[in-house]
Amino acid sequence: MTRGVSALTPPTSVEGVPQNRRARSVGIGRAHAKAILLGEHAVVYGAAALALPVPQLTATASAGWSSPGRGADGGLSFTMTGSASRAVVTLASDGLRRLAAAFTERMGVTGGAHLDVILDGAIPPGRGLGSSAASSRAIVFALADLFGVELSEAAAFELVQTAENMTHGRASGVDAVAVGASGPLRFQAGRASELEVGGEGLFIIADSGTAGSTKEAVELLRESFTREAGAQQEFLARAARLVDEGQDALAEGALEELGSALDRYHELMRAVGLSTGRIDAMVEAARGAGSLGAKITGGGLGGCVLALTQPEQAGRVARHLHDAGAVQTWVVPLRRHAGHAH
């Protein structure tokens, strides 16, 4: 049982909530992290991206009733647990509070419904792992569970995507889908499809310890496109080729070719100023330790490195990543079965 669930008190009031909405006393929602394999930033412009669910890192939300007068901002009390900085907690709390209010408005709950929402997140924010999208999805499904309603994936996507646009500016939608997916997926222009996986390996995700900003990175790249004629077209064309090559390699189990696509996408990101010195050092360390390929993952200007490796090299790669500055690492298996994208 998570800290968020154990901290939730039994309901003390359901005043103002119609009887048919009082489905249960506590609602629970969950989501997980994600990592972008290939296609960062290009996906914002309508190109494809490949994403990998990271089930080891989760967000769990609990929703229940609170006493009248306790709730803030229209009858809603919001609490986050975990070790995020005060600034991150404040920013996330404001956005997620608005998300919860949007949900209750959509459900037609009015007049005195006092809610407690507690979010327990293990996904470090600002690392390109989908922390904000996973938190939003967990809250949306906790509220749906509390009110006893079936929430379609389309409705969940719409709510999460609205929150993502508030957080990041122009969000592609890939995070909103990937944090609920059960297997690797291809995402393009609002549509997701499962990927075939023809081989087995391991992805090591290494946290640089420095938060990036997707919004800043998107703006930085957009500004760079305006300074040089043809820069946007060249970036998108190269990104699209690497995504297609990576998808083919993944389907064929050609892990060395997939690793090569990762390496080249990192160079693409680095060339437009979206990497950092520490990220570059971690990428080189992974490659030097026997990784089949490594790259920055996520929006950039900080965040994480994604390294593809054979199981027998995983320990060595992880150690070298830590030596190069990684503050923590996670291992995500790449298995030979296709997942299902929600």
N, C-alpha and C positions, 0 to 999 in steps of 0.2 A: 504494500500500500504506500502511495506516495505521500510526501509531506503535505501536499495541498489537500488531499482527501482527508487525511487524519485531522487536519486543522479546521475542517468545516463543521460547524455546530448544527444540531438538528433544527428543523424549521420552527420558528416561533410565530410566524404570521404568513398567511396567504391572502390577506385582506386585499380586495380589489382584483383578484385573479379569478376568472370564471372557473366553476367547478371542473369543467372538462379540460382545463389547462393544468390542473393540479395532479399531474400524472404520477409524480414521485417526489420525494423530499430532496434528493440529490441527483444531479445529472453529471455524467462523466463524458469527457471527450478527449481523444488522443490524436496526435499526429507525430511525424518523425522528420528528421533532417533530410537534406538532399545535397548532392554535389553535382555541379555541371561538369560533364566529361569534355564536351566540345561545344562551341557556339556562343560563348559569352558575348554580350553586347550585340552581336549580329542578330540575335533573336529579337531584340527590341525593334529592329528595323524589318521584321517579317521573315527573316531567314530561320533556318531550323537550328535546334540545339538538341544535344543528347544529355539526358540527366540520369542520375543514379540515386535511388533511395538509400538513406543511411539509417536503418532501423535501430542501430545501437544508441542513437541520440534522439530523445523523445521530448515532447511537450504534453503534459496532462493538465487538463482544466477541470475544476469542479464548480458546479453552479447550484446554489440553494437559496432558500428564502431567509431574509434577515428581518429584524424587528423594525417596525415603522419608525422613521426618523434616523435610523443608522445609515441608510444608504445615501451616497453622495451623487450629485449630478443627476437628479431625476429619479432617485430611488435605487441607485446602483453603487455598491461598494466593491472596489476592485483591489486585490492584493496579489503581489508577485513574490515568490520565494526564489532563492538562489543567490548567486554571488555577483550579479551584474552591478555595474557602477550606478550611482544614484542618478546620474544624467540619463543613462540608458533606460533605467526603470521608469523615470518620469516621462520620457518620450514615449516608451512603449505603453505605459499605463494610459496616457491620454488617448492614443490611437485605439487601443483595445477597448477602452471604455466607450468610445464612439461606436465601435463595431458592435458591442453588446447592445447599445441603445438602438442601433439600426435593426438588429435582429428582433428585439421586442416590438419595435414599431411595425416591422414586417408581419409579425405574428398577431398584431392587433391587440397586444396587451397594454391596457391603459388604466390609469386611476389607482395608484397605490400599490403596485407590485414592487416590493422591495427585494432586491436581489443581491446576494453575495457571490462574487466570482473570484476564485483563487486559481492562479496559474503557477504550476510547478514545471520549470523548464530546465532541461539539461543541455540545451543547444546554445553554445556561446554566441552572443549577438555580434553582428558586424564582421562575421567571418566568411560570408558567402555560403552558409549552410542552410539558409532558409528559416532562420530563427523567427522572424516576424510572421512569415506565412504559416509556419507550423503552429505558432501561438494562436493566430487568428482561427485557424481550422479547428484546433482543440476547443477553443471557446465556443465557436459556432455549434459544434456537435455536442458540447456539454449542455448548452441551452436547449438544443433540440431534444436531447435526452430528458432534461428536466421537464419540458412541456409535453413529452410523450408524442412527438411528431416525427414523421419520416422526412428527412431532409435529402432531397435529391443532390447528386453530385453537381448538377448544373447550378442549383441554388447556392450550394456551398461555395462553388467556384466564384460566383458573382459576388457574394459577401466578402470572401477572402481577398479577391482581386480589388474590390473597392478599398479595403484596408491597405493593401499593398501600394495602391496608387497614392494614398495619403502619406505613406511612409517613405516611398522611394521616388515619387514623381511618376514618371512614365514606366509602369511595370509591364513586362512582356506577358506575364501569366504563367510562365514555366514553373515558378516556385509554387504558385497556388495549386497546380496540378501535381507536381512531383512530391510534395509533402504528404500526399495521400496515396501515392502509387505503391504497388507491391513489387515492381520490377523495373528494370531500366526502360526508359521511354525516349521517343523522339517527339519533340514539340515544335509546332510551327503554326503561327497565325491562329492561335486559339485551339488548335486540334492536337491531340496526343494519340500516339499509337505505340504499342509494345514493341520492343526490340528483340530480335533473335540473338541468342548468345550461344556461340559455337565452341567455346573453350572455357577453361577454368584458370583463374588467377586470383590475385589479391590487389585491391586498391588500398594504399595507406594514405590517410588524410592527416596532414600535419598542420597544426595551428602555429602560426608565426608569433602569436601573442599580441599582434597589432590589429586593431579593428580597421576595416576599410569603410568606405561610404559609397554605396551603389549610386546614390543620387549624384554625388560629386564626380564619380567616375563616368557616369553617363554624360554629364554636362561637359567634362573635360574632353571626352572623345568627340562629342558633337562640335565643340569649338575647333578641335583640330581638323575636322572634316571641312569646315568653312574656310580654313586658311590655305588649302591646297586643292586645286582643281583635280577631280577624279579620285581623291583620297578615299571618300566613302565607298565608291564603287569598287575600288581595288580591295579595300578591307573586307567588304561583304563577299566578294568573289572568292578571295582566298579562304575566308571562313567557311563558305559553303562547300568548297572542295574538300577541306579537311574534315568537315562533318560527314560528308558522304563517304570519304575514304575510311573514316573511323567506324561508321556504321557497317560498311562492308567487311572490314577486318573483324569487327565484333561478331558478326554473323558467321564468319568462316573460322573463327577461333584462331585468327592470325594475330597473336598478341604482340609480336614484334612490330608488325605494321601499325597496330593500334597505338603502341608506345611511340612510334615515330610521329604519328599524327598529334599526339599529346605534346611532344617536344616542339613541333613546328607551330602549334597553336600558342604555346608559351612565347615563342619568339615574336609572333604576331602581336600578342598583348604587350610584350616588353617594348616593341618598336613604337607603340603609340603612347608610351609613358604610363601604363597601368600596373606595372610591376614595381617592386621595391628592392633595395639592396639585400635585405634579409631574405625576401622571397627568392631572389635569384640565387643566393648562396645555398638555400635549402634545395632548390631544384638541382643545382650542380652537385650537391652532396648526395642526393638520391641517385642521380645518374652514375656518379662515381662508385657508389656502393652496389651497383648491379641492377638498378631499376631499369625496366624496359622502356620507360618514358616518364616524364614528370612535367607538371605545369602548374601555374597559378590556377585556382578555381574560384569562380565568383566574379564580382564586379571589379575587384582590383583595389590598388592603393593600400594593400594590407590583406589580411585574411589568411587563407590556407593554401597549402600545396597538395596536389593530388599526384601520387606516384603509383604506377602499375608495376607489379613485381610478381615473380614466381614465388610459391610458398617457401621454398628453401632459402630464398634471399631476403625474405621479409624482415627477419630479426636484424640483419646487418643494415638494411635500408633504414629501418626505424631508428637504430642507434645513430647512424650518420645524420639523419634528419635532426635528432635531438642535439647532436654535437654542433650542428650548424645554426641552432637557435630555436628549434621547435619547442614549445612549452608543453604540448601534449599531442598524442597521436591516436588514431583509431584505425582498425583494420576492417575493411568491408570486402567480403568474398564476392568474386565474380563467378557465378555458377552457370552450368550448361543448360539451364531451363529458362524459358521465356516467362517474363512477369506479366502482370495485367495492370494496365494503366487505367485508373479510375477517371 
